[in-house]
Amino acid sequence: MSIEKILSSAPVVPVVVIDNLDDAAPLAQALYNGGLKALEITLRTPVAAQAVKIMKETVPDAYVGTGTVVDKATFEASVAAGADFMVSPGVNDELLALAKESDIPFLPGAATPSEVMKLSSYGFKFLKFFPAEAAGGAAMLKSIGGPLPHITFCPTGGITLESAPKYLALNNVICVGGTWMLDKQLIANKDWQAIEALAKQASEVK
C-alpha cells in the first residue's frame, strides 16, 4: 500500500481527535459513509491508539492512520495500533530513522523549502504541508512548486470548506487535511447523520 493510494482516496482527510472511545465506531462509520476513505486519528488523547483499532474494525475498507506522530513513543504506538499510515507535523532524525525501518506509509510534515528539500533527499515524494494557512497557504505551496515540482503535498492546518478548492486546484496538491466536518457539538450530541452529511460535502470538494 502506498501513501499516494491512501491520499488519493478522497479530496479531504479528516483530522480526528477522539476524546470519548464510545464515539470511535459511529464516527468512523459516518465519515466513511460520507465518502472520506482515509482517516487520520491524532495521538493527542489517552484513548487515541485504542480508537484506531476500533475504527479499523468498524470500517475495514477505510485507511485508518495516526497523526501527531512526533517521537519514538508515538511511532511505536501507531505500529502497535495497526495504523495504515502515519502523519507527523514536522520531522526529526529519530523519526526518519524509524520510518526507514518500517513498511507503514509515512507522511512527514514540512513548512519551508529547506525542509522539503531535506525530506526529498531521503526519498519522500509526498509531504504534509503544515501549518498550511499560517505558513503561507496556497500561495506558498504554489511558490514551492516552482523549484520543487516533484513533491506533492497534503496541506493541513486552518483549511476550511471554502478554502479547500484553492489548494486542490494546485498541481502539487493531492488532497487536504481538515477538521471542519468534525463539529464538536454534533459529536457531543451523537448526531452521526449530520457528521455524515458534512463528510459527504467534504468528499465532493473540487
C-alpha positions as CSV (number, residue, x, y, z in Angstrom):
1,M,0.0,0.0,0.0
2,S,1.4,3.4,-1.0
3,I,0.9,6.8,0.6
4,E,-0.2,8.0,-2.8
5,K,-3.0,5.5,-3.0
6,I,-4.2,6.4,0.5
7,L,-4.1,10.2,-0.1
8,S,-5.9,9.9,-3.4
9,S,-8.8,8.0,-1.9
10,A,-10.7,11.3,-1.3
11,P,-10.0,15.0,-1.6
12,V,-10.1,15.5,2.1
13,V,-8.5,13.6,5.0
14,P,-10.4,14.3,8.3
15,V,-8.1,15.0,11.2
16,V,-9.8,13.4,14.1
17,V,-9.4,13.9,17.8
18,I,-11.1,11.2,19.9
19,D,-11.8,12.1,23.5
20,N,-14.5,9.5,24.1
21,L,-13.8,6.0,23.0
22,D,-17.6,5.4,22.5
23,D,-17.5,7.8,19.6
24,A,-14.8,6.0,17.7
25,A,-17.0,3.4,15.9
26,P,-20.0,5.6,14.9
27,L,-17.8,8.5,13.9
28,A,-15.6,6.3,11.7
29,Q,-18.8,4.9,10.1
30,A,-20.3,8.3,9.5
31,L,-17.1,9.7,7.9
32,Y,-16.7,6.6,5.7
33,N,-20.3,6.6,4.7
34,G,-19.9,10.2,3.7
35,G,-17.1,9.3,1.3
36,L,-14.0,10.0,3.3
37,K,-11.9,6.9,3.0
38,A,-8.7,7.9,4.8
39,L,-9.0,8.9,8.5
40,E,-6.1,10.5,10.4
41,I,-6.5,9.9,14.2
42,T,-4.3,12.3,16.2
43,L,-2.4,10.8,19.1
44,R,-3.3,13.7,21.3
45,T,-5.6,11.9,23.7
46,P,-5.1,8.8,26.0
47,V,-7.6,6.7,24.0
48,A,-6.4,7.6,20.5
49,A,-4.4,4.4,19.9
50,Q,-7.3,2.3,21.1
51,A,-9.7,4.3,18.9
52,V,-7.5,3.4,15.8
53,K,-8.1,-0.3,16.5
54,I,-11.8,0.2,16.9
55,M,-12.1,2.3,13.7
56,K,-10.2,-0.3,11.7
57,E,-12.6,-3.0,12.8
58,T,-15.6,-0.8,12.1
59,V,-14.6,0.3,8.6
60,P,-12.1,-2.3,7.3
61,D,-12.2,-0.8,3.8
62,A,-11.0,2.6,5.1
63,Y,-7.4,3.7,5.7
64,V,-7.1,4.4,9.4
65,G,-3.9,6.2,10.2
66,T,-2.3,8.2,13.1
67,G,-1.4,11.8,13.3
68,T,0.8,13.8,15.7
69,V,3.5,11.2,15.4
70,V,6.4,13.1,16.9
71,D,8.8,10.7,18.5
72,K,9.6,7.0,19.1
73,A,6.8,6.5,21.6
74,T,4.1,7.8,19.2
75,F,5.6,5.9,16.3
76,E,5.6,2.7,18.2
77,A,2.1,3.3,19.5
78,S,1.0,3.7,15.9
79,V,2.6,0.4,14.9
80,A,1.0,-1.4,17.8
81,A,-2.4,0.0,17.0
82,G,-2.1,-1.3,13.4
83,A,-2.1,2.1,11.7
84,D,-2.4,2.0,7.9
85,F,-0.3,5.2,7.7
86,M,1.4,7.8,9.9
87,V,1.5,11.5,9.7
88,S,3.9,13.9,11.5
89,P,3.6,17.7,11.9
90,G,7.3,18.0,11.2
91,V,10.3,15.8,11.2
92,N,13.5,14.9,13.1
93,D,16.3,12.4,12.6
94,E,14.8,9.9,15.0
95,L,11.5,9.8,13.0
96,L,13.4,9.5,9.7
97,A,15.3,6.5,11.0
98,L,12.2,4.8,12.3
99,A,10.3,5.4,9.1
100,K,13.1,3.9,7.1
101,E,12.9,0.7,9.0
102,S,9.1,0.5,8.8
103,D,6.9,-0.5,5.9
104,I,4.0,1.6,7.1
105,P,3.5,4.6,4.7
106,F,4.8,7.8,6.4
107,L,3.8,11.3,5.6
108,P,6.3,13.7,7.2
109,G,5.5,17.4,7.7
110,A,7.3,20.4,6.2
111,A,6.7,24.1,6.1
112,T,9.7,25.6,4.3
113,P,11.7,24.9,1.1
114,S,14.7,23.7,3.1
115,E,12.6,21.1,5.0
116,V,11.0,20.0,1.7
117,M,14.5,19.6,0.2
118,K,15.8,17.6,3.2
119,L,12.8,15.2,3.0
120,S,13.2,14.9,-0.7
121,S,16.8,13.8,-0.2
122,Y,15.5,11.0,2.0
123,G,13.3,9.8,-0.8
124,F,9.9,11.3,0.3
125,K,7.8,12.5,-2.6
126,F,4.6,13.1,-0.6
127,L,4.6,15.5,2.3
128,K,2.2,17.2,4.7
129,F,2.4,21.0,4.4
130,F,1.8,22.2,8.0
131,P,0.6,24.6,9.4
132,A,-0.9,25.4,5.9
133,E,-2.7,28.7,6.4
134,A,-0.2,30.0,9.0
135,A,2.8,29.0,6.8
136,G,1.6,31.0,3.7
137,G,-1.3,29.0,2.4
138,A,-1.9,28.1,-1.2
139,A,0.3,30.9,-2.4
140,M,3.3,29.5,-0.5
141,L,2.6,26.0,-2.0
142,K,2.4,27.4,-5.5
143,S,5.8,29.1,-5.0
144,I,7.4,25.9,-3.6
145,G,6.1,24.0,-6.7
146,G,8.2,26.1,-9.0
147,P,11.7,24.9,-7.9
148,L,10.5,21.6,-6.4
149,P,7.8,20.3,-8.8
150,H,8.4,16.6,-8.0
151,I,7.0,17.0,-4.4
152,T,3.3,16.6,-3.8
153,F,1.5,17.8,-0.7
154,C,-1.4,17.3,1.7
155,P,-1.8,20.7,3.2
156,T,-3.3,20.7,6.7
157,G,-3.9,23.4,9.3
158,G,-6.7,26.1,9.2
159,I,-8.2,24.8,5.9
160,T,-12.0,25.2,5.6
161,L,-14.6,24.0,3.2
162,E,-14.3,27.5,1.5
163,S,-10.5,27.5,1.2
164,A,-10.0,23.8,0.2
165,P,-10.7,24.3,-3.5
166,K,-7.9,26.9,-3.7
167,Y,-5.4,24.2,-2.6
168,L,-6.9,21.4,-4.6
169,A,-6.5,23.5,-7.7
170,L,-2.7,23.4,-7.4
171,N,-0.8,20.8,-9.4
172,N,1.3,19.8,-6.4
173,V,-1.6,19.1,-4.0
174,I,-3.2,15.6,-3.8
175,C,-5.6,16.3,-1.0
176,V,-6.1,18.5,2.1
177,G,-6.5,17.7,5.7
178,G,-9.3,19.3,7.7
179,T,-11.5,19.3,10.8
180,W,-14.5,21.3,9.7
181,M,-16.6,18.1,9.2
182,L,-15.9,17.1,12.8
183,D,-18.2,19.6,14.6
184,K,-17.7,19.2,18.3
185,Q,-21.2,19.9,19.2
186,L,-22.6,17.4,16.7
187,I,-20.2,14.8,18.1
188,A,-21.2,15.6,21.7
189,N,-24.9,15.2,20.6
190,K,-24.0,12.0,18.7
191,D,-25.6,13.4,15.6
192,W,-23.9,11.0,13.3
193,Q,-26.2,11.7,10.4
194,A,-25.2,15.4,10.4
195,I,-21.5,14.4,10.5
196,E,-22.1,12.0,7.6
197,A,-23.7,14.9,5.6
198,L,-20.7,17.2,6.3
199,A,-18.3,14.3,5.3
200,K,-20.2,13.9,2.0
201,Q,-19.9,17.6,1.4
202,A,-16.2,17.4,2.0
203,S,-15.8,14.3,-0.2
204,E,-17.2,16.3,-3.1
205,V,-14.9,19.3,-2.8
206,K,-13.0,20.1,-6.0
